[in-house]
Amino acid sequence: MLEKILEWFPEEEILKADGFDDAIIGIDDTTMRLIYSVNKCIMILVSEEDLTEEDALEHFHYNVKGSYVGEKTPIWCTDDL
């Protein structure tokens, strides 16, 4: 998905969250902010960082979602309801 987005918007500054490329589900084409699946981010942390699901949730919410890096901060889509 990231490759397609970068092809469609080659001149835009797009901020990505390191290690979560496979969790990208789209882009807000108004603000040019990437949209990530929270569920996929958690699965990446469980499989690649060898965390329990509970630890992955805590790490994600505190260290990833809780980080503001300016107006291009990614959008986190809660998709596991």
Stockholm file with secondary structure:
# STOCKHOLM 1.0

chainA/1-81         MLEKILEWFPEEEILKADGFDDAIIGIDDTTMRLIYSVNKCIMILVSEEDLTEEDALEHFHYNVKGSYVGEKTPIWCTDDL
#=GR chainA/1-81 SS CHHHHHHHSTTSCCCCCTTCGGGEEEEETTTTEEEEEHHHHHHHHHHHSCCCHHHHHHHIIIIITTCCCSTTCCEEECCCC
#=GC SS_cons        CHHHHHHHSTTSCCCCCTTCGGGEEEEETTTTEEEEEHHHHHHHHHHHSCCCHHHHHHHIIIIITTCCCSTTCCEEECCCC
//
